[in-house]
Amino acid sequence: MKRAIIIADDSEIIQNIVERALSNQMIVLKASNGKEALDIITNNHEYDIIGMILDLNMPGCDGFTVLDYFKENDLFEKIPVSTISGDDSKGTIDKVFEYKIVDMLNKPFSKTNIQNIVNKMIDFRK
């Protein structure tokens, strides 16, 4: 089974940055909102999803809705999640770490930041 990671972000630019950073290591599955990310997870029979990079602020189904779904369905151990956000306020950071996430990336971030957070998710899953 091929290894894959989900990038859930409404920005195609962010999706493409993540894809370029990881293309040599794994398949990058793109979702433009939380619903698409959850659809990828529930309909996946092809990939070993090693984690998800989740934007908190997306139209429709946002990152917190996905985090709630993961909590209700006990998915954090199966698919580690790291969040990304342009909002680095204490309230947001405190709220996101109430979930069993691996880490949080603040925008803007680098290719190295992405690779480091993916390695943390891989280690978390072991």
SULMOSUL-V88203 format. One record per backbone hydrogen bond with DSSP energy under -1.0 kcal/mol. CO is the residue of the C=O (numbers start at 0). NH is the residue of the N-H. If there is no record, write none. Layout:
co nh
CO NH
CO NH
//
This chain:
co nh
1 47
2 26
3 49
4 28
5 52
6 30
7 54
10 14
11 15
12 16
13 17
14 18
15 19
16 20
17 21
18 22
21 24
21 25
26 4
28 6
30 8
32 36
33 37
34 38
35 39
36 40
37 41
38 42
47 3
50 5
51 81
52 7
53 83
55 62
60 33
61 65
62 66
63 67
64 68
65 69
66 70
67 71
68 72
69 74
74 78
79 51
80 101
81 53
82 104
83 55
84 106
88 92
89 93
90 94
91 95
92 96
94 97
95 98
98 100
102 82
104 84
109 113
110 114
111 115
112 116
113 117
114 118
115 119
116 120
117 121
118 122
119 123
120 124
//
